Amino acid sequence: MYQFVICIDNKGYETSLEPRKIYELLPDPEAERHNQLRIIDESGEDYLFPRHMFMALALDAEMAERVAKIA
């Protein structure tokens, strides 16, 4: 299942993240224990970013699948 977040703060990561843009969240329990999220950023690669820079998006399964196909 796909999970997505929206960027609400890109300070310090201006080339990697765009405010108000939706990003795919990859599961990473170890990162989450350190208040970080593993995000596929503008480079198309996954990196760790501080959790406070994002808000979770609640999408049903169909919508998540459709959003995932856009990228």
MIDOSE-1310 file (N, C-alpha, C; in nm, 2 decimals, decimal comma, always signed):
residues 71
myqf	+0,08/-0,12/+0,00/+0,00/+0,00/+0,00/+0,09/+0,12/+0,00; +0,05/+0,22/-0,08/+0,12/+0,34/-0,09/+0,08/+0,44/+0,02; +0,18/+0,52/+0,07/+0,15/+0,62/+0,17/+0,21/+0,75/+0,12; +0,14/+0,86/+0,14/+0,19/+0,99/+0,10/+0,18/+1,09/+0,21
vici	+0,27/+1,19/+0,19/+0,27/+1,31/+0,28/+0,28/+1,43/+0,20; +0,25/+1,55/+0,26/+0,26/+1,67/+0,19/+0,37/+1,76/+0,27; +0,45/+1,82/+0,19/+0,56/+1,90/+0,25/+0,50/+2,03/+0,30; +0,53/+2,06/+0,42/+0,48/+2,19/+0,48/+0,59/+2,28/+0,51
dnkg	+0,72/+2,24/+0,50/+0,84/+2,32/+0,53/+0,96/+2,26/+0,46; +1,02/+2,34/+0,38/+1,14/+2,29/+0,31/+1,27/+2,36/+0,35; +1,27/+2,43/+0,45/+1,39/+2,51/+0,49/+1,51/+2,42/+0,51; +1,61/+2,45/+0,44/+1,74/+2,38/+0,44/+1,74/+2,27/+0,34
yets	+1,63/+2,24/+0,27/+1,62/+2,14/+0,17/+1,55/+2,19/+0,05; +1,57/+2,32/+0,01/+1,50/+2,38/-0,10/+1,51/+2,31/-0,23; +1,63/+2,25/-0,26/+1,65/+2,18/-0,39/+1,59/+2,04/-0,39; +1,56/+1,99/-0,27/+1,51/+1,85/-0,26/+1,36/+1,84/-0,24
lepr	+1,30/+1,94/-0,18/+1,16/+1,94/-0,15/+1,09/+2,07/-0,19; +0,96/+2,06/-0,23/+0,88/+2,18/-0,27/+0,76/+2,18/-0,17; +0,74/+2,30/-0,11/+0,63/+2,32/-0,02/+0,49/+2,29/-0,10; +0,40/+2,23/-0,03/+0,27/+2,20/-0,08/+0,27/+2,09/-0,18
kiye	+0,38/+2,02/-0,20/+0,38/+1,91/-0,29/+0,37/+1,77/-0,22; +0,31/+1,68/-0,28/+0,28/+1,54/-0,23/+0,41/+1,46/-0,26; +0,45/+1,39/-0,16/+0,56/+1,29/-0,17/+0,53/+1,16/-0,12; +0,59/+1,06/-0,18/+0,57/+0,92/-0,14/+0,65/+0,89/-0,01
llpd	+0,59/+0,83/+0,09/+0,65/+0,79/+0,21/+0,68/+0,64/+0,21; +0,81/+0,61/+0,24/+0,85/+0,47/+0,24/+0,85/+0,42/+0,39; +0,81/+0,31/+0,42/+0,81/+0,26/+0,56/+0,96/+0,25/+0,60; +0,99/+0,30/+0,72/+1,12/+0,29/+0,78/+1,10/+0,31/+0,93
peae	+1,07/+0,20/+1,00/+1,05/+0,21/+1,15/+1,17/+0,27/+1,22; +1,29/+0,24/+1,18/+1,41/+0,29/+1,25/+1,41/+0,44/+1,24; +1,39/+0,49/+1,12/+1,39/+0,64/+1,10/+1,28/+0,70/+1,18; +1,16/+0,64/+1,19/+1,05/+0,70/+1,26/+1,08/+0,71/+1,41
rhnq	+1,16/+0,62/+1,46/+1,20/+0,62/+1,60/+1,29/+0,74/+1,63; +1,35/+0,80/+1,52/+1,44/+0,92/+1,54/+1,37/+1,04/+1,48; +1,24/+1,04/+1,47/+1,16/+1,15/+1,42/+1,19/+1,19/+1,28; +1,22/+1,09/+1,20/+1,25/+1,12/+1,06/+1,16/+1,03/+0,97
lrii	+1,14/+1,08/+0,85/+1,06/+1,00/+0,75/+1,15/+0,97/+0,63; +1,13/+0,86/+0,57/+1,20/+0,83/+0,44/+1,11/+0,86/+0,33; +1,15/+0,96/+0,25/+1,07/+1,03/+0,15/+1,14/+1,01/+0,01; +1,07/+0,99/-0,09/+1,12/+1,00/-0,23/+1,11/+1,14/-0,27
desg	+1,23/+1,21/-0,28/+1,23/+1,35/-0,30/+1,24/+1,39/-0,45; +1,27/+1,51/-0,48/+1,28/+1,56/-0,62/+1,38/+1,49/-0,71; +1,48/+1,43/-0,65/+1,58/+1,36/-0,72/+1,53/+1,22/-0,77; +1,42/+1,17/-0,71/+1,36/+1,04/-0,74/+1,42/+0,94/-0,65
edyl	+1,51/+0,97/-0,56/+1,57/+0,88/-0,47/+1,51/+0,90/-0,33; +1,52/+0,80/-0,24/+1,47/+0,82/-0,11/+1,58/+0,86/-0,01; +1,54/+0,96/+0,07/+1,62/+1,01/+0,18/+1,55/+1,04/+0,30; +1,62/+1,05/+0,41/+1,55/+1,08/+0,54/+1,54/+1,23/+0,56
fprh	+1,42/+1,27/+0,61/+1,40/+1,41/+0,64/+1,33/+1,42/+0,77; +1,34/+1,54/+0,84/+1,27/+1,55/+0,97/+1,12/+1,54/+0,95; +1,06/+1,47/+1,05/+0,92/+1,45/+1,04/+0,84/+1,58/+1,04; +0,88/+1,68/+1,11/+0,81/+1,81/+1,12/+0,79/+1,88/+0,99
mfma	+0,86/+1,84/+0,89/+0,85/+1,90/+0,76/+0,73/+1,85/+0,67; +0,65/+1,75/+0,73/+0,55/+1,69/+0,65/+0,42/+1,67/+0,73; +0,31/+1,66/+0,66/+0,18/+1,62/+0,72/+0,13/+1,50/+0,64; +0,08/+1,40/+0,71/+0,03/+1,28/+0,65/-0,10/+1,31/+0,57
lald	-0,11/+1,24/+0,46/-0,23/+1,25/+0,38/-0,31/+1,12/+0,39; -0,44/+1,13/+0,42/-0,52/+1,01/+0,43/-0,59/+0,99/+0,30; -0,54/+0,90/+0,22/-0,60/+0,86/+0,09/-0,66/+0,72/+0,10; -0,77/+0,70/+0,04/-0,82/+0,56/+0,03/-0,73/+0,48/-0,07
aema	-0,75/+0,35/-0,07/-0,66/+0,27/-0,15/-0,67/+0,30/-0,30; -0,78/+0,33/-0,35/-0,80/+0,36/-0,49/-0,73/+0,49/-0,52; -0,74/+0,59/-0,44/-0,68/+0,72/-0,47/-0,53/+0,71/-0,46; -0,48/+0,64/-0,36/-0,34/+0,62/-0,34/-0,28/+0,55/-0,46
erva	-0,34/+0,45/-0,52/-0,30/+0,38/-0,64/-0,29/+0,48/-0,76; -0,39/+0,56/-0,77/-0,40/+0,66/-0,88/-0,29/+0,76/-0,87; -0,26/+0,81/-0,74/-0,16/+0,91/-0,72/-0,02/+0,85/-0,75; +0,00/+0,72/-0,71/+0,12/+0,65/-0,73/+0,16/+0,64/-0,88
kia	+0,06/+0,62/-0,96/+0,08/+0,61/-1,11/+0,11/+0,74/-1,17; +0,09/+0,85/-1,11/+0,12/+0,98/-1,17/+0,27/+1,00/-1,18; +0,34/+0,96/-1,08/+0,49/+0,99/-1,08/+0,56/+0,90/-1,17
